[in-house]
Amino acid sequence: MTKKYNVNLTRHAQDDLEHIYCYIEADSPNNAVNFVLHLEKKIYSLNTYPERHPLIPENEFFGTDYRHLIYKKYRVIYRFISDSVFILRIIHGAKILQV
């Protein structure tokens, strides 16, 4: 039986998602809705096997064990502890995570 994790978005991640939506919506409201729905589907897929995605390179500097899920041009930064996955940030792939 596959272990199920609870997926939780931090306030920062919720804000990031809202900013992404607003950025895309400026050009196309329909694209914004579709993009965010697909991104959320990917995020909530972390309820199984969250270890399947790689560790982030920034761990070396922060001493963390964060991972990232890549979706198009965005990185979903997360960590999992016990039976929970915490979505920390959702940033553009060209940016480096800042703690």
C-alpha positions, 0 to 999 in steps of 0.5 A: 500500500502506498503511503499518503502524505498531507500536502500543505501550502505555506503562506509564502507558497499561496502568495507565490501562486497568486502572483503567478496567476495575476502575472499570467492573467494580465495577458490571458485570464483563461491561460492563468486559470489553466496554468494554475490548475495544472500546477496545483495538480502537480503540487498535490501529486506530491501526496505520494512519493515526494522523494521522487524529485531531486534535492535543490542545489541551494541545500549546500548553502542553507544546510537544508533538505529541500526538494523541487518539482519542476513545472514548465518555468517554475520550481515548487520548493518543498520538504517532507516530514513524517506524513506531511509535505510542506510547499515552501515556495513557488518560484521562477526557475531562473531565480535562486531560492532565498531563505 
